[in-house]
């Protein structure tokens, strides 16, 4: 029997890498380095298959064209890592509770309170915020309190909106919290599936948002979680974001970054570091 020749998987050539890197930076601020070529190639091959393309040069020509505008979010989605779990870096949630408790204690009327999960990935972070509020500050939830959850990736925003997590994705959430705030069912191979209940869902609003684009929000935030996001940006892009975050915060609000992220010289951008990866606007 004659052997069927299998075509070799497409290789990411240097010119295509540069084209993809330039587009990713322009569209989302994402910085790609040549040392990651193999990873980028692996992540994008499925996009070529989905479009019926055999070469990266064809893909680059398409995604840079007017006809390929809808493919650009798919490109960014394939290049970004969306790994998270519940209550990651728990000290941030405790500091958030302290800030909101103070606002309730020192405000006579019912305050408008907002928390932003900027880079919400698959939704574990905003759900962790919501559970922290319901567990430790239920009076906050009874007031005008909302969590805005945004991400540049439309795929993960859609996933987060479902609020449904196979058990393997519920790391960090205790058995008691899952029992209290999630509805349990089953998914493939009878793996338990946990779906966020009404109490959590009514506190969160999900939207797609590119942090480099204009922000439509008008209300100031009591806390902004932007964790494991700016690590993908170069220094110039980060430095353009810091003052925008400061302007989006209330005077006593907090900005939380990921464990490997820092604001270099925070005073330059009107921040002071008050705890590990935690920043507050400097009062003028």
C-alpha positions in Angstrom: 0.0 0.0 0.0 1.5 3.4 -1.0 2.2 5.8 1.9 0.2 9.0 2.0 2.6 12.0 2.2 1.7 14.2 5.1 2.4 17.9 4.7 4.8 19.4 7.2 3.3 21.9 9.7 3.8 25.5 8.8 7.0 27.2 10.1 7.0 30.7 11.5 9.6 32.5 9.4 11.4 35.7 10.6 9.5 38.1 8.4 6.1 36.6 9.5 7.3 36.8 13.1 8.1 40.5 12.8 4.7 41.2 11.1 2.8 39.4 13.9 4.9 41.1 16.6 4.2 44.5 15.1 0.5 43.8 14.8 0.2 42.4 18.3 2.0 45.5 19.8 -0.2 47.9 17.8 -3.4 46.2 18.6 -2.9 45.3 22.3 0.5 46.5 23.6 1.6 42.9 23.6 5.4 42.6 23.3 6.7 39.5 21.6 10.3 38.5 21.6 12.1 36.3 19.1 13.1 33.8 21.8 9.4 32.9 22.0 9.1 32.0 18.3 8.5 28.3 18.9 5.7 29.0 21.4 4.1 31.6 19.1 4.3 29.2 16.2 2.6 26.5 18.2 -0.2 28.7 19.4 -1.0 30.1 16.0 -1.0 27.0 13.9 -4.6 26.2 14.9 -5.6 29.6 13.5 -4.0 28.7 10.2 -5.9 25.4 10.2 -9.2 27.2 11.0 -8.7 29.5 8.1 -7.5 26.9 5.7 -4.1 28.5 5.2 -0.8 26.6 4.7 1.8 29.3 5.4 2.3 32.0 8.0 3.0 34.5 5.2 -0.6 33.9 4.0 -1.9 34.4 7.6 0.1 37.6 8.0 -1.3 39.0 4.8 -4.8 38.1 5.8 -4.7 39.4 9.4 -3.2 42.7 8.3 -5.9 43.3 5.6 -9.2 44.9 6.0 -10.9 41.5 5.5 -8.9 40.1 8.4 -10.0 42.6 11.1 -12.2 40.0 12.8 -9.2 37.7 13.0 -7.1 40.1 15.1 -8.9 39.4 18.4 -8.4 35.7 17.7 -4.7 36.3 17.2 -4.4 38.2 20.5 -6.4 35.4 22.2 -4.1 32.7 20.9 -1.0 34.7 22.0 -2.0 35.5 25.6 -2.0 33.1 28.5 -5.3 32.8 30.4 -4.3 30.8 33.5 -5.9 31.7 36.8 -7.4 30.3 39.9 -9.6 31.4 42.7 -8.3 33.7 45.5 -4.8 34.1 43.9 -2.7 36.2 46.2 -5.3 36.4 48.9 -3.7 39.3 50.7 -5.1 41.6 47.9 -8.6 40.6 48.7 -8.1 41.3 52.4 -6.8 44.8 51.6 -9.8 45.4 49.3 -12.1 44.5 52.2 -10.3 47.0 54.5 -10.8 49.8 52.0 -14.4 49.1 51.4 -15.1 48.7 55.2 -13.6 52.1 55.8 -15.8 53.7 53.1 -18.9 52.2 54.7 -17.8 53.3 58.2 -17.1 56.9 57.3 -19.8 57.5 54.8 -23.3 58.5 56.1 -25.2 57.8 52.9 -25.0 54.5 51.0 -21.9 54.9 48.9 -21.5 53.9 45.3 -18.7 51.3 45.3 -17.0 49.8 42.3 -14.2 47.3 41.9 -12.5 46.6 38.5 -11.0 43.3 37.4 -8.9 44.5 34.5 -7.8 41.4 32.8 -10.4 39.1 34.3 -9.3 36.1 32.1 -11.8 33.2 32.7 -13.5 34.9 35.6 -12.0 33.4 38.7 -10.8 36.8 39.9 -14.1 38.7 39.8 -15.8 35.7 41.3 -13.2 35.7 44.1 -13.9 39.4 44.7 -17.6 38.7 44.8 -17.2 35.9 47.3 -14.9 38.0 49.5 -17.6 40.7 49.6 -20.5 38.3 50.4 -18.5 36.5 53.1 -16.8 39.4 54.8 -18.8 42.5 54.0 -22.4 41.5 53.1 -23.6 45.1 53.9 -21.5 46.2 50.9 -23.3 44.0 48.6 -26.6 45.4 49.9 -25.5 48.9 48.7 -24.7 50.2 45.2 -21.8 47.8 44.7 -20.7 46.3 41.4 -17.7 44.5 40.0 -16.6 45.4 36.4 -14.7 42.5 34.8 -13.0 43.1 31.5 -10.5 41.4 29.2 -9.2 42.0 25.7 -9.9 38.4 24.7 -13.5 37.9 23.6 -13.1 34.1 24.0 -12.3 34.2 27.7 -14.9 37.0 28.3 -17.6 34.7 26.8 -16.3 31.8 29.0 -16.4 34.0 32.1 -19.9 35.0 31.4 -21.1 31.4 31.6 -19.7 31.1 35.1 -19.3 27.4 34.7 -16.1 25.6 35.8 -15.0 22.0 35.7 -13.7 20.9 39.1 -10.1 21.1 37.8 -10.5 24.9 37.3 -11.8 25.6 40.8 -8.4 25.5 42.6 -8.4 27.9 45.5 -12.1 27.8 46.2 -12.9 25.8 49.3 -15.5 23.1 49.4 -17.7 25.3 51.6 -17.6 28.3 49.3 -18.4 26.1 46.2 -21.3 24.5 48.1 -22.6 27.9 49.2 -22.2 30.0 46.0 -22.2 27.5 43.1 -24.6 25.0 41.6 -23.1 21.6 41.0 -23.7 19.5 38.0 -21.5 17.4 35.7 -19.7 17.7 32.4 -17.6 15.4 30.3 -16.5 12.1 31.8 -18.8 13.0 34.8 -16.3 15.6 36.1 -18.1 17.9 38.6 -19.1 21.2 37.1 -19.6 24.2 39.3 -21.7 27.1 38.0 -21.8 30.5 39.7 -25.1 31.1 41.4 -27.3 34.2 41.4 -25.7 35.9 44.3 -22.4 36.1 42.5 -23.7 36.8 39.1 -25.7 39.8 40.0 -22.6 41.6 41.4 -20.5 41.3 38.2 -20.7 42.9 34.8 -18.5 41.4 32.0 -17.2 43.3 29.0 -14.5 43.1 26.4 -12.0 46.0 26.7 -8.6 46.8 25.3 -6.6 48.6 28.0 -4.8 50.7 25.4 -8.1 52.0 24.0 -10.3 54.7 25.6 -12.1 53.6 28.8 -15.8 54.3 28.8 -16.2 54.1 32.6 -17.0 57.3 34.4 -17.4 56.2 38.1 -14.1 56.1 40.1 -13.1 52.7 41.5 -12.3 51.7 45.1 -10.0 49.0 43.9 -8.5 47.9 40.5 -7.1 44.4 40.1 -4.7 44.4 37.1 -2.7 41.3 37.8 -0.4 39.4 35.4 -1.4 41.7 32.6 1.3 44.4 32.3 4.0 41.8 32.4 3.2 41.4 28.6 3.8 45.1 28.0 7.0 47.0 27.5 8.1 49.8 29.8 6.7 52.6 27.6 3.2 51.0 27.5 3.2 50.4 31.3 4.2 54.0 32.0 1.3 55.2 29.8 -1.1 53.0 31.9 -0.1 54.0 35.4 -1.5 57.6 35.3 -4.7 56.3 33.7 -5.2 53.8 36.5 -4.5 56.6 39.0 -7.1 58.8 37.5 -9.6 55.9 37.5 -9.2 55.4 41.3 -10.8 57.1 44.2 -8.3 59.0 46.4 -8.2 56.1 48.9 -8.5 53.4 46.3 -6.0 50.6 45.6 -4.3 49.2 42.5 -3.2 45.6 42.7 -0.6 44.1 40.4 0.6 40.6 39.9 3.3 39.1 42.1 6.1 39.7 39.5 4.9 43.2 38.5 6.0 46.5 39.9 5.7 50.2 39.2 9.2 51.5 38.9 9.5 54.9 40.8 5.8 55.0 41.7 6.0 58.5 43.0 6.6 59.7 39.5 3.1 58.5 38.6 1.4 59.7 41.8 1.4 56.3 43.6 2.9 55.0 46.8 3.5 51.4 47.5 1.7 50.4 50.7 2.1 46.6 50.6 3.6 44.0 48.2 2.3 44.8 44.7 -0.3 47.2 46.2 -0.4 50.9 45.3 -2.4 53.9 46.5 -2.7 57.3 45.0 -0.6 59.9 46.7 -2.8 62.6 48.2 -1.9 66.1 47.0 
